[in-house]
């Protein structure tokens, strides 16, 4: 069984996550990892990635996206040079 923990807290995501395209190793995942396993986060490597999204109107990436969900596979490095989809700099525990 797979549990999508993000779908359990949509109100939290809408209220607290600033990055509109946050999906992988960005604001939400970095914040939760800092809270639970801070030693896993290499703070010196965090930078805002340049996101390369498809021009297709059907491409939806991010925790805040709504509407029908279509699953498709991709490598995160196809979306950004670092593999990060989001902006980990937005987390409040980096200071």
Buried (B, 14 or more C-beta within 10 A) or exposed (E): EEEEEBEEBEEEBEEEBEBEBBBBBBBBBBBEBBEEEEEEBEBEEBEBBEBEEEEEEEEBBBBBEEEEEEEEEEEBEEBBEBEBBBBBBBBEEEE
